[in-house]
C-alpha cells in the first residue's frame, strides 16, 4: 500500500467523482483509477460502487476510510515536524553544562540562542564533567560545555575552546594564606582541605601536590560549591576551585602558583557524529559570544 494510493482514495471519497479527484490530486484520471484498482486488489474488494452519476463508498471503503485518513494526516504531521526541525522552527537541544561553570558565564550565550532561534527548546542538563563525558559519548546528549584534566583527553571528542580560568585557593579573610598575593603549592602543606566532589580536577591536582611532597588533611566533602564556600567562610580550611566560582562574600581567593593550574572550558561534540541544525546554531552563537574569563588562544 503506497501513500499516493491512500491520498487518491481519500480524494475520491471526498469528491465522489473520479475526474474531479484526479484534478484535485494533479494526476490523470487513468493513473488515479489504476492506483485505486491496485489498492482494491491488495485489500481484497471494491472500495467504491461505480455507478454513472452515483459513485459512493462500499462497506469496505467506509470501514477503512478513518484509518487511511489518520495515516495520511500522520504523514503530513511528520513532514511538517521534519520541516520545522530543519528550519529551527521547532527543535529540542539537549545541552549539558558542567555544574562547576558559573551561570553568569553562559547568560549571553543562552540569551543569544533564544533571540536568534526562538524555535529551539533548550534543555539544560547539570552534571559533573565525567558524567557529562559519558552521556555525550553514549548519545544521551547533543552537545556539552565542560572540561577534563589533560590526562583524560579523548580522541573521540571534538573541542571548541571557550575560555580559560585559573584555579585558585579559597580561604577565610583571616586565614594566614589570605595575607599573600598568591599561594604556592608547598604553602598548603599541613593545611585542612574542603573537597569539592564534582571538581573536574579531583584526583589530578592531588597527584600534583603529592608529587611535590605536599600533604594536607581532607576534613569535609560536598557536591555543592555553595556549601564548600560557606564552610570555608567559617574558617575551617582551604578550598580549591575555579576563580569564577568564588561567589561568597565571606571568603577570599588567591591564585595557586608553583605550579599554576588552569582549566579550559570547551564546547564538546562527538567527532564524526552528524550535527542537528540546533547544534549548528549553538556553535555559531558560541563564536559570537564575548566570553568572560580569559579568552582561549584557540578561539
C-alpha positions as CSV (number, residue, x, y, z in Angstrom):
1,X,0.0,0.0,0.0
2,X,1.6,3.3,-1.2
3,X,0.9,6.7,0.3
4,X,-0.2,8.1,-3.0
5,X,-2.9,5.3,-3.3
6,X,-4.3,6.4,0.1
7,X,-4.4,10.0,-1.0
8,X,-6.1,9.1,-4.2
9,X,-8.7,7.0,-2.4
10,X,-9.4,9.8,0.1
11,X,-9.8,12.3,-2.8
12,X,-12.4,10.1,-4.5
13,X,-14.1,9.5,-1.2
14,X,-14.4,13.3,-0.7
15,X,-15.4,14.2,-4.3
16,X,-17.3,11.0,-5.2
17,X,-16.1,11.7,-8.7
18,X,-13.0,10.2,-10.3
19,X,-12.5,13.1,-12.7
20,X,-12.6,15.8,-10.0
21,X,-10.5,13.6,-7.7
22,X,-7.8,13.3,-10.4
23,X,-7.8,17.1,-10.9
24,X,-7.5,17.6,-7.1
25,X,-4.5,15.2,-7.0
26,X,-3.0,16.7,-10.1
27,X,-2.8,13.4,-11.9
28,X,-4.5,11.9,-15.0
29,X,-7.7,10.1,-14.4
30,X,-6.4,6.8,-15.8
31,X,-3.4,7.0,-13.3
32,X,-5.8,7.6,-10.4
33,X,-8.1,4.8,-11.5
34,X,-5.3,2.4,-11.9
35,X,-3.9,3.2,-8.4
36,X,-7.3,2.7,-6.8
37,X,-7.7,-0.6,-8.6
38,X,-4.3,-1.8,-7.3
39,X,-5.4,-0.8,-3.8
40,X,-8.7,-2.7,-4.1
41,X,-6.8,-5.8,-5.3
42,X,-4.5,-5.5,-2.3
43,X,-7.4,-5.1,0.2
44,X,-9.5,-7.8,-1.4
45,X,-12.6,-6.0,-2.5
46,X,-14.0,-2.9,-4.2
47,X,-13.8,0.4,-2.4
48,X,-16.4,2.3,-4.5
49,X,-19.6,1.5,-6.2
50,X,-19.1,2.9,-9.6
51,X,-22.5,4.0,-11.0
52,X,-22.9,6.6,-13.7
53,X,-23.8,9.6,-11.6
54,X,-23.6,7.9,-8.2
55,X,-20.1,6.9,-7.2
56,X,-20.1,6.1,-3.5
57,X,-18.2,4.1,-0.9
58,X,-18.7,0.4,-0.4
59,X,-18.9,-1.0,3.1
60,X,-15.2,-1.9,2.9
61,X,-14.4,1.7,1.7
62,X,-16.3,3.2,4.6
63,X,-14.6,0.8,7.1
64,X,-11.0,1.7,6.0
65,X,-11.6,5.4,5.4
66,X,-10.9,6.6,9.0
67,X,-7.7,4.6,9.3
68,X,-6.4,5.9,6.0
69,X,-7.3,9.4,7.0
70,X,-5.2,9.0,10.2
71,X,-2.3,7.6,8.3
72,X,-2.3,10.4,5.7
73,X,-2.7,13.1,8.4
74,X,0.1,11.5,10.4
75,X,2.4,11.5,7.4
76,X,1.6,15.2,6.9
77,X,2.4,15.9,10.5
78,X,5.7,14.1,10.3
79,X,6.7,16.1,7.2
80,X,5.8,19.3,9.0
81,X,7.8,18.4,12.1
82,X,10.8,17.5,9.9
83,X,10.5,20.8,8.0
84,X,10.2,22.7,11.3
85,X,13.2,20.8,12.7
86,X,15.4,21.6,9.7
87,X,14.3,25.3,9.8
88,X,14.7,25.5,13.6
89,X,11.0,26.4,14.0
90,X,10.7,23.6,16.5
91,X,13.7,21.7,17.8
92,X,14.9,20.5,21.2
93,X,18.6,21.0,22.1
94,X,20.0,18.9,24.9
95,X,22.9,20.9,26.3
96,X,24.8,19.7,29.3
97,X,26.7,22.2,31.3
98,X,29.4,21.2,33.9
99,X,28.0,22.0,37.3
100,X,31.1,24.0,38.2
101,X,30.6,26.6,35.5
102,X,29.3,29.8,36.9
103,X,25.8,30.6,35.4
104,X,26.8,34.2,34.6
105,X,29.4,32.8,32.1
106,X,26.6,31.4,30.0
107,X,23.9,34.1,30.2
108,X,25.0,35.8,26.9
109,X,25.1,32.5,25.1
110,X,21.7,31.3,26.2
111,X,20.1,34.7,25.6
112,X,21.6,34.9,22.1
113,X,20.3,31.4,21.2
114,X,16.8,32.3,22.3
115,X,16.8,35.6,20.5
116,X,18.1,34.3,17.2
117,X,16.4,30.9,17.3
118,X,13.1,31.2,19.2
119,X,12.0,27.8,17.9
120,X,14.8,26.0,19.8
121,X,13.6,24.4,23.1
122,X,16.7,24.4,25.2
123,X,17.0,21.6,27.7
124,X,19.9,22.2,30.2
125,X,21.4,19.3,32.0
126,X,23.5,20.0,35.1
127,X,26.1,17.3,36.0
128,X,29.7,16.7,36.8
129,X,32.3,16.7,34.0
130,X,32.8,13.0,34.0
131,X,29.1,12.2,34.0
132,X,28.7,14.6,31.1
133,X,31.6,13.0,29.2
134,X,29.9,9.5,29.5
135,X,26.4,10.8,28.5
136,X,27.8,12.6,25.5
137,X,29.6,9.6,24.1
138,X,26.6,7.3,24.7
139,X,24.4,9.7,22.6
140,X,22.2,10.9,25.5
141,X,23.3,14.5,24.9
142,X,23.6,16.6,21.7
143,X,26.4,18.9,22.9
144,X,28.1,19.9,26.2
145,X,30.1,22.6,27.9
146,X,32.7,21.2,30.2
147,X,36.4,20.3,30.6
148,X,38.5,17.5,32.0
149,X,42.2,17.3,33.0
150,X,44.7,16.9,30.2
151,X,45.4,13.3,31.0
152,X,41.8,12.4,30.4
153,X,41.6,13.7,26.8
154,X,39.5,11.6,24.4
155,X,40.2,11.4,20.6
156,X,36.5,10.7,20.0
157,X,35.6,14.2,21.0
158,X,35.8,17.5,19.2
159,X,36.6,20.5,21.3
160,X,35.9,24.2,20.7
161,X,37.7,26.2,23.4
162,X,35.6,28.9,25.0
163,X,37.5,30.4,27.9
164,X,40.2,29.7,30.5
165,X,40.1,30.1,34.2
166,X,42.9,29.9,36.8
167,X,42.3,27.6,39.7
168,X,42.6,29.4,43.0
169,X,42.9,28.7,46.7
170,X,40.0,30.0,48.7
171,X,40.3,30.8,52.4
172,X,38.7,32.9,55.2
173,X,39.9,36.5,55.1
174,X,41.8,36.0,58.4
175,X,43.5,32.8,57.3
176,X,47.3,33.1,57.1
177,X,47.2,32.4,53.4
178,X,44.8,35.3,52.8
179,X,47.7,37.7,53.5
180,X,49.6,36.5,50.4
181,X,49.1,37.8,46.8
182,X,49.4,34.2,45.6
183,X,49.7,30.8,47.2
184,X,52.4,28.3,46.3
185,X,51.6,24.7,46.3
186,X,54.0,24.0,49.1
187,X,52.2,26.6,51.3
188,X,49.3,24.1,51.5
189,X,51.4,21.5,53.4
190,X,49.7,20.6,56.7
191,X,46.5,22.6,55.9
192,X,42.9,21.5,56.3
193,X,41.2,20.9,53.0
194,X,37.5,21.1,52.0
195,X,37.0,18.9,48.9
196,X,34.6,19.6,46.0
197,X,33.4,16.2,45.0
198,X,32.4,17.4,41.5
199,X,35.7,19.2,40.8
200,X,36.9,18.2,37.3
201,X,40.5,18.2,38.7
202,X,39.7,15.9,41.6
203,X,42.5,13.4,41.8
204,X,44.6,15.2,39.2
205,X,45.5,18.1,41.4
206,X,46.1,15.9,44.3
207,X,48.6,13.8,42.4
208,X,50.5,17.0,41.5
209,X,50.6,18.2,45.2
210,X,51.7,14.8,46.4
211,X,54.4,14.7,43.8
212,X,55.7,18.0,45.3
213,X,55.7,16.4,48.8
214,X,52.6,18.4,49.9
215,X,50.4,16.7,52.5
216,X,47.0,18.0,53.6
217,X,44.0,16.7,55.6
218,X,40.6,16.5,53.9
219,X,38.1,17.4,56.6
220,X,34.9,18.0,54.6
221,X,33.5,16.9,51.2
222,X,30.4,18.2,49.3
223,X,28.9,18.0,45.9
224,X,27.8,21.6,46.2
225,X,30.2,24.5,45.8
226,X,28.0,26.8,47.8
227,X,28.3,24.5,50.8
228,X,32.1,24.4,50.4
229,X,32.3,28.2,50.3
230,X,30.0,28.5,53.3
231,X,32.3,26.1,55.3
232,X,35.4,28.0,54.2
233,X,33.8,31.2,55.4
234,X,33.7,29.7,58.9
235,X,37.4,29.3,58.8
236,X,37.6,25.5,58.7
237,X,40.2,25.3,56.0
238,X,41.0,26.0,52.3
239,X,39.2,25.2,49.1
240,X,40.5,24.7,45.5
241,X,38.2,25.9,42.7
242,X,38.0,28.0,39.5
243,X,38.1,31.7,40.1
244,X,34.6,32.3,38.6
245,X,33.1,30.0,41.3
246,X,34.2,32.1,44.2
247,X,30.9,34.0,44.9
248,X,30.7,34.1,48.7
249,X,31.3,37.4,50.4
250,X,32.9,35.8,53.4
251,X,35.9,34.3,51.6
252,X,38.9,35.5,49.5
253,X,40.7,33.8,46.6
254,X,44.4,33.7,45.8
255,X,46.0,32.3,42.6
256,X,47.7,29.0,43.0
257,X,51.3,29.2,41.7
258,X,54.3,26.9,41.5
259,X,52.6,25.3,39.7
260,X,49.7,27.2,38.2
261,X,46.7,25.1,37.3
262,X,44.2,26.4,34.7
263,X,41.1,24.9,33.3
264,X,40.0,25.4,29.7
265,X,36.2,25.1,29.2
266,X,35.1,23.8,25.8
267,X,32.0,23.3,23.7
268,X,32.2,19.5,23.1
269,X,30.6,17.3,20.5
270,X,31.4,13.7,19.4
271,X,33.8,13.7,16.4
272,X,32.2,12.4,13.2
273,X,28.7,12.4,14.6
274,X,26.3,14.5,12.4
275,X,25.1,17.7,14.0
276,X,21.5,18.7,14.2
277,X,20.6,22.2,12.9
278,X,20.1,23.2,16.6
279,X,23.7,22.1,17.4
280,X,25.0,24.1,14.4
281,X,23.1,27.1,15.6
282,X,24.6,26.8,19.1
283,X,28.1,26.5,17.5
284,X,27.6,29.7,15.5
285,X,26.4,31.5,18.6
286,X,29.4,30.3,20.6
287,X,31.6,32.1,18.0
288,X,29.8,35.4,18.5
289,X,29.8,35.5,22.3
290,X,32.4,37.6,24.1
291,X,33.3,35.1,26.8
292,X,34.2,36.0,30.4
293,X,37.3,34.7,32.0
294,X,40.5,34.6,29.9
295,X,40.0,34.2,26.2
296,X,41.3,30.9,24.8
297,X,44.1,31.3,22.3
298,X,42.4,28.7,20.0
299,X,39.1,30.6,19.6
